[in-house]
């Protein structure tokens, strides 16, 4: 029953590690330790000895085995990883690695790894040590009683914790201390290790030298603890060590993806800022365009004022001969009311549309100013910067104004001239005024033909004024609608061209962000599943 449960748990860990390998392969994380952890699931239990040089690691290993299998000395004697495995003898050398086969009973239960001193003079020593930690099923951490738990040793303990490894702590060379000092050192080391690892760990006071000379109770206790661990916890430690590797790499993977996510969010913040810039630009243009429409309205107000004055001066008894002369009336209306209204309307509308066209150029300049000055340029935004400059170089406000003028002219002529072709804005206004003149003449002609009472004349004059104001108001509303259509068409066209500079890139960034968040979610779920095993 227990064997079946152990097999089930081992297969569960193997499956989690395999999924972790697949997910982490899509991150910048080095998955080598995880691949090795998968391979080591089928390997022997691995006890890794770690400590500073001259802490007596090699002497301790020799004392544990009861044989001088490893060289000892006051200087760094272990220049490579030395792995002791069970066998009849022999060795295999590799770069930074030495495998020794020895016929020792303890080695039937485990492989024992002696690492270079973590503070050795050769930098490669520490690289070898740190590179082998992920493979450990259990770490035997050795510190020397005459310089217990140094700063560099605490740093190594932090690394051991990061890999999620279980630790046995040995304070070696206790024979150098008086009994009272041994207890003080033990308390000091236990407290320091607890602060670093966040947990109590088994601690053994050992004299490896004394053990080799005749026996040491601390070493015997350590040997017994290792034997008990192998008998009852070996599989749990091996699986836990592999899960510790996975947990460490998942954290690294999430950190790397999190950093990438921040970069994406920065780039997308630029997209959002450009969209906000576009919206604020449109609101500002709509607001300020009212001033341009007011200049167009001024043309109609002036025509209206001249028309009212004309009627006031003309439609009275003293001017009766002029009223009876239709040709003179028309010429006077043309001269005093119409004047250059058509040309002025053309100029006012043209200026309004040129003003509108130049606003798109301002939008491009505002966007460039934002990218250059408002904030540092996130990585990858240089192409956007270049595309804005290129768009500025291509933009021709006069061409855009002509296009908008065509839209406005078409709308006005359609309304004022009944769709008559070939007319401009000014000609359409003149056509309206000609129709108004005909209506005024008809209104006044009724008075003279019918010989009505003279009291009717003022009323007809007022009706003429109202008619003139009404027709001009209708004409102005048509022009204003045309300008508003041109405004919205210009804003829509400008927005489309502006968004085209960054839309595809921003959509791609958003897709990358969604995919990245999916990957982060998968890592989180795998981490939760692994912690439940």
ZAPAVEX-318508 format. One record per residue: x negated, y negated, z negated of N, C-alpha, C in turn. Coordinates in steps of 0.2 Angstrom, whole numbers, plus 5000, padded with zeros to 4 digits. Atoms other than C-alpha are relative to their C-alpha. Last residue first. Layout:
BEGIN
XYZXYZXYZ
...
This chain:
BEGIN
500349935000499049135019499650014993
499549955003500148975015499750075000
500050015007498648855018500550054996
500649975003498448925035500050004993
500049935000500248895040499450034997
499549985005500148715034500150085000
500350015006498548685044500550034994
500549945001499348765059499749994993
499649945002500848645057499550064999
499750005007499648495055500450064999
500549995005498648545070500350004993
500249935000500148565081499550024995
499549965003500748395076499950084999
500150015007499148325081500550034996
500649965003499248405097499949994993
499849935000501048335100499450054997
499649995006500448165095500250074999
500549995006499048185108500450014993
500349945000500348225121499550014994
499549955002501448075116499750075000
499850005007499947965116500550054998
500649975004499348025133500150004993
500049935000501047995140499550034997
499549985004501047815133500150085001
500250015007499347785141500650034995
500549955001499947845158499850014992
499649945001501447735156499650064999
499649995007500347595152500450064999
500549995005499247625167500350014993
500249934999500647635179499550024994
499549955002501447475172499850075000
500249965005499847375172500550054998
500850005002499647265187499950054995
500349954996501447325193499250004999
500049945004502147225178499650065005
500450005006501547065186500050074996
500750014998502247095203499550004994
500149944997503947155196499250005002
500149945005503947015184499850065003
500650015004503646885198499950054995
500649994996504946955209499450004997
500049934999506246955195499450035004
500249965006505746785190500050075001
500750015001505846725208499750034994
500449964995507546805211499249994999
500049935003508146735194499750055005
500449995006507646565199500050074998
500750004998508246575217499650014994
500149944996509946625211499350015002
500049955006509946485198499850075003
500650015003509446365213499950054994
500649974996510846435223499449994997
500049935000512046415209499550035004
500349985007511446235206500150085000
500750015000511746195225499750034993
500349954995513446265225499350005000
500049935003513846175209499750055004
500649995005513146015217500150074997
500649994996514346035232499450014995
500049934997515846065221499350015004
500149955005515345915211500050075002
500750005001515145815227499950044994
500449974994516845865233499350004998
499849935000517745825216499550035005
500449975006516845655214500150075000
500750004999517445605232499650034994
500249954995519145665229499350005001
500049945003519245565213499850065005
500649995004518645415221500050074997
500550004996519945425235499350024996
499949934997521345455223499350025004
500249965006520745295214500050085002
500750015001520845205231499750054994
500349964995522545275234499250005000
499949935001523145215218499750045005
500549985005522445045221500050074998
500750004998523345035238499550024994
500249934999525045095232499250005001
500249975006525444925225499750075000
500850025001525344845242499850034993
500150065004527044935246499249994998
499850005007526945055260499949944996
499950065003526645015278500450004993
499450005003526845195283500249934998
499549974996525445195295500749994998
499950054994524345085285500550025004
499750065003524545195269500149955005
499350005001524345355278500349944997
499650014994522745305285500750004999
499950074999521945295268500449985006
499750025006522045475264500249935001
499349985000521645525281500449984995
499650044995520145415281500750025001
499950075003519545485264500449965006
499450005005519845665271500149934997
499449994997518745625286500650004996
499950074997517345545275500750015004
499750045005517345705264500349935003
499349985002517145815279500349964995
499650024995515645705284500750034999
499950075000514945715267500549985006
499550015005515045905267500249934999
499449974998514145915283500649994995
499750054996512845795276500650025003
499850055004512545915262500349945004
499449985003512346055274500449954995
499550004995511145955284500650034997
499850074999510045925268500650005005
499650035006510046105263500349935002
500450005006509546165281500549974994
500050065004510746225295499550004994
500550054998510346345308500049944996
500749994999511846455306499649945002
500350024993513546405300499350015000
500449954997514046515285499749985007
499749944998515446415279499650055004
499950014993514446255278500450065003
499850074997514546225260500250005007
499450035004514546405252500249935003
499549955000513446505265500749974996
499650014993512446345268500650055000
499650065000512046345249500449995007
499450005005511646525247500449945001
499549954998510546535263500650004996
499650034994509646375258500550055003
499550055002509246445241500449975006
499449975003508546605248500549954998
499649974995507446515261500650044996
499650064996506846395248500550045005
499550025005506246545237500549955004
499549945000505246615252500649984995
499649994994504546445255500550065000
499550055000504046425237500450005006
499549985004503146595237500649955000
499749944996502146545252500650024996
499750034995501646375243500550065004
499450035003501246465227500449975006
499950074996499946575236500749974998
499450035001499346725224500049935004
499549994995497946825231500649965000
500350024994496546765220500550005006
500150075000497646775205499749975006
499350024998498146955209500049925000
499949994993496246995210500749975002
500450044996495946915193500150005007
499750065001497347015185499749945004
499450004996496747175193500449934999
500150014993495047145186500649995004
500350074999495647125168499949985007
499450055001496747275170499749935001
499650004994495247375176500649955000
500350044994494247315161500350005006
499650054997495547385149499749955005
499549984995494747545145500449955003
500449954994493947515129500550025005
500049935001494947375120499750045005
499749964995494547195124499950074998
500549964996494347095109500350045005
500249955004495846975105499450045004
499649995006496546815110499850064996
500150045006495146755121500450024994
500750025001494846855136499949974993
500549955000496346965137499349984998
499949965005497546825132499550064999
500350035006496746705143500150044994
500849995000496946825158499849964993
500249935002498846845153499250015000
499949995007499046655152499850074998
500550035004498246635169500150014993
500749964999499346765177499549974996
499949945004500946685169499350045001
500150015007500346515175500050064996
500750015001500246575193499849994993
500349935000502046635191499250005000
499949975007502546465185499750075000
500650015004501846385201500050034994
500649954998503246465211499449994996
499949935002504546375200499550055002
500150005007503846205203500150074997
500850005001503746235221499850004993
500249934998505646285220499250005000
499849955005506046125211499850075001
500450015005505046015223500250054994
500749974998505946095238499549994994
499949935001507646065229499350035002
499949985007507245885226500050074999
500650015004506445855244500150024992
500649954998507845935253499449994996
499849945003509145835242499550065002
500250005007508245675247500150074996
500850005001508245715265499850014993
500249934998510145755264499350015000
499849955005510545595254499750075002
500549944999509545485266500250054995
500750025000511045355268499550065002
500449944998512645445265499349995000
499949955005513545305255499550065002
500050025007513145135262500050064996
500550045002512645175280499949994993
500649974998513645325284499449964997
500149945004515145255275499350035001
500150035007514945085284499950064995
500650025000514845185301499849974993
500549955000516345275297499349985000
500049975007517345125292499550065000
500450045005516745035307500050034994
500749994999517345175318499649964996
500249935002519045185310499250015001
500549994995519444995312499650074997
499649984994521044975302499550025005
499749945002520044975285500450035007
500549945000518844855292500350064999
500249994993520244735296499550065001
499549974996521044755279499750015007
500349974995519444705270500450045004
500550044997520244575259499650035006
499750044995521644685256499649965004
499750055003520544815246500349955006
499249995000519844985250500349944996
499750004994518044925255500850015000
500150054996517244865240500450005006
499850065003517844985228500049945004
499350005000517745125240500349944997
499750014993515945085244500750005000
500150074999515545065225500349985007
499650045004516245235222500049935001
499349994997515345315236500549964996
500050044994513645235230500750015004
500050075002513945305213500049955006
499450015003514345475220500149934998
499550004995512845475231500749984997
500150064996511745425216500550005006
499750055004512545565205499949935004
499350004999512245695219500349944996
499950024993510345645220500850005001
500150085000510245645201500249985007
499350035002510945825201499949935001
499549984994509345885210500749964999
500250044994508245805197500450005006
499750075002509345885183499749955006
499350004997509046055192500349934998
500050004993507146025189500750005003
500250074998507445985171499949995007
499550055000508446135169499849935001
499750014993507046235175500649965000
500350064997506146205158500349995007
499850065004507346325149499749945004
499350015000507346465162500149934997
499850034993505446445164500749995000
500350064999505146465145500249975007
499550045004506346615143499849935001
499350014997505446695158500449964996
500050044994503746665150500649995004
500050075003504246725133499949955006
499350025002504846885142500049934997
499550014994503246905152500649984997
500250064997502146875136500449985006
499850055004503047005127499949935003
499350004999502747125141500349944996
499950034993500947075141500750005001
500150075000500847105122500149975007
499450035003501747275123499949925000
499450004995500447325136500649974997
500150054994499047255125500650015005
499850065003499747355110499949945005
499350014999499647505121500349944997
499950024993497747485122500849995002
500350064998497647475104500149985007
499550055003498847615101499749935001
499450004995497747725113500549944997
500250044994496247675103500550005005
500150075001497047725087499849965006
499350035000497647885094500049934999
499850014993495847925099500749975000
500450064997495347895081500249995007
499750075003496748005075499649945003
499450014996496248145088500349934997
500250024993494448145081500649985004
500450065000495048145063499949975007
499550055001496348275067499749934999
499650014994494948385074500649944999
500450034995493848355060500449985006
500150075003495148395047499649965005
499450034998495548555058500049924997
500050024993493748595058500749975002
500550054999493648595039500149975007
499850065003495248695037499649945001
499450024996494748825049500249934998
500350034994493048845040500549975005
500450075002493948855024499749975006
499550065000495148985032499749944998
499950014993493549095036500649945000
500650044997492949075018500249985007
500050075003494649125011499549965003
499450044997494749275022500049934998
500250014993492949325016500649975004
500550054999493349284998499949995008
499750065001494949384998499549945001
499550014995494149535006500349934999
500450014994492749534993500449975006
499850064997493849504978499649995007
499350025001493949664968500249945005
499549945001492349774970500749975001
500049964994491249634978500550064999
499750044995491749514964500050045007
499350005001491349644951500449965005
499749934999489649684958500850004999
500049994992489249494960500350075001
499550044998489749474941500150015008
499349975001488749614936500549965003
500049944996487149544945500750044999
499950024993487449374937500150065005
499350034999487649444920500249985007
499649945001486049544922500749985001
500049964994485149394928500550065000
499650044995485749294913500050035007
499349995001485149434901500449965005
499750075002483449434908500750015000
499350005001482249584910500349934998
499849955005480449634909500850004999
500549985004479249534920500350054995
500549964996480449514935499550034995
499649944998481849454924499550055003
500049955006480649334915500450065002
500649985002480249254932500050054994
500249954996482049244937499350034999
500750014999482549154921499750065005
500449944998484349134922499349985000
500750025002485749034915499550055001
500449965003487349074924499349974999
500650035000488848964929499550054996
500549965004490449024936499349984999
500349944996491348884944499650044995
500649965004492548754936499850065005
499749945003493548644949499450034996
499350005002493448484958500350064996
499549954996491948524968500750004998
500150004993490948364964500550055003
499850064997491548324947500050005007
499350015001491548504941500249945004
499749964994489748524948500849995000
500150034994489248374937500350045006
499650064999490148444922499949965006
499349984999489348614923500549945001
499949974993487648544926500750025001
500150054995487648434911500250035007
499450045000488448574900499949945005
499449974998487148694905500649965000
500150004993485748574903500650035003
499950074998486348544885500049995008
499350025000486448724882500249935002
499649974995484748754888500749995000
500050044994484048614878500350045005
499650055001484548704862500149955006
499349985000483748864867500549945000
499949975007482048774871500850025001
499750045005481748754890500150034993
500450065002480548824902500349954995
500649985004481248994901499649944998
499850025007482848914909499550024995
500650025004481948934925500249984993
500649955001483548954935499549964996
500550055002485248864933499450054999
500649985004486348974944499549954998
500550055002488048924950499550034996
500349985007489149044959499449954999
500750015002490148954973499950044993
500049985007491748984983499350004998
500349945003491748895000500050014993
499649965004492948775007499750064997
499949944996491848705021500550054996
499650024994492048525013500150065005
499350015001491648594996500449995007
499749935002489948665002500849994999
500049974994489548495010500350074999
499550034996489948404994500150045006
499449985003488848534985500649975003
499949934997487448494997500650034997
499850014993487648304992500150075003
499350025000487548354974500349995007
499649945001485948444977500749995000
499949964994485248294985500350064999
499550034995485648194970500150045006
500250064997484848314958500549975005
499550044996485748444949499849935002
499449974998484448504936500549955004
499750064997482648454936500750025003
500450065001481748564924500249945004
499850035006483248694924499549944998
500649995004483048714943500249974993
500350075002484648724953499550024995
500549995005485248884963499749934999
500350065000486948894972499549994994
500450005006487449064977499649944999
500650045000488749034990499750014993
500150025007490149164994499349975000
499449985004490849215010500049984993
500049975007489549115019500750024998
500049935000489649085038500150034993
499449984998490048895037500150085000
499550005006488448875026500750025003
499849935002487348935040500550004995
499749964995487148765049500350074998
499350024999486948675033500350035006
499549995006485448775029500749985001
499949935001484648775046500550024995
499549984994484848595048500250075000
499350025002484048575031500550015005
499849955005482548675036500749984998
499649944998482448585052500250044995
499350024999481948415043500450075003
499849994993480348495037500849995001
500350054996479848425020500250005008
500649984998481148535011499749945005
500450065000482548455002499350015003
499650064997483848585006499649945000
499950055005482548725003500449945003
500550045002482648855017500249954995
500050064996484048985016499449954998
500450055003484049155009499949955005
500450054996485449265016499649954995
500350055004486049425008499649955004
500650034997487149545018499849944995
500050074997488349635007499449995004
499450035001488949805000500049935003
499449964997487649925007500649964999
499950024993486349785003500550045004
499650065000486549814984500249985007
499249985001485949994987500449945000
499850025007484249934994500750014999
499649955003483550015010500249994993
500349975006482849855018500550054997
499649945002483249785035499650034994
500449955004482549605037500550064998
499649955002483249475050499650064997
500449945002482249315052500550054997
499749945003482949165060499650064999
499750025006482448985065500350064996
500150075001482149045083500349984994
499850044995482149235082499949934998
500150075000481349375073500349965005
499850034993481949545070499949934999
499850075000481349655055500149985008
500050034994481049835050500249935000
500650054999481549945037500049975007
500649965002482750095033499449955001
500349964994484249985034499450034997
500149935002485449875023499750045006
499549964999485349685027499850084999
500149935003484349545021500650045001
499449965002484549385031499750074999
500249935001483149255031500650044998
499549965003483549085038499750075000
499449984996481948995042500550044996
500050054995480448905034500650025005
499549984995480548995018500249955005
500249944997478948965009500550035005
499549974996479148785004499850065004
499850044994477848754991500550045004
499850075003477748824973500149955006
500650055000477649004980500349934998
499850055006478749164983499449955000
500650045002478749274999500349954995
500150074998480349385000499449974998
499949994993480549574998499849935003
500350064997479749574981500150015007
500549994995480949714974499749935002
500549965004482149724959499450015005
500149934997483549664971499550044997
499449974999484149524960499950075003
499849975006482349484955500750035000
500449945001481849464973500250034993
499849954996483349354976499650064999
499349985003482949244961500250065004
500249965006481049234966500750034997
500349944997481649174984499850054994
499549964996482849044976499750075002
500149935001481548984963500550045003
499549995006482048794962500050084999
500350005007480448754971500550014995
500649965001481348714987499749994993
500650044998483148644984499450055000
500350045006484548764983499449965003
500150074999485648884993499749974994
500350035006485849074993499849935002
500550054998487149145005499749964994
500150045005488149305001499449955002
500650044999488949375017499949954993
499950065005490149515015499349965001
500149985007489849635030500149934996
500749995002490549595048500050014992
500249934999492249615055499450024997
499449975004492949445049499850085000
500349975007491149385054500650034997
500449944999491749375073499850034993
499649944997493149265069499650065001
499649975005492049155058500550065002
500449955004490849145072500450024994
500149944996492149075084499650054996
499449965000492648955070499950065004
499949975007490848895067500650045000
500549955001490548865086500150044993
499649945002492148765088499650064998
500449944998491148595089500450064997
500349965005492548465088499650065003
500750014999492848345103499650054995
500350055004494648415104499349995001
499850064997495548525116499849944996
500450014994494548675110500249945004
500650055001495248635093499650005006
499850075001496948705098499449955000
499750034994496348865105500249935000
500550004995495148905091500349975007
500450055001496548865079499449985005
499650064998497648985087499649934999
500050004992496249115086500449945002
500750024998495949075067500049995008
500050075001497849085064499349975002
499550044995497949255072499949934999
500350004993496349315063500549975005
500550055000497149255046499650005007
499750065001498749355049499549945001
499850024993497749505055500349935000
500550014996496849505038500249985007
500250075002498449475028499449995005
499550054997499249625037499749934999
500050004993497649735034500549955003
500750034998497549685016500050005007
499950075002499449725013499349965002
499650034994499149895022500149934999
500450004994497649935010500449975006
500550065000498649884995499649995006
499650065000500050005000499649945000
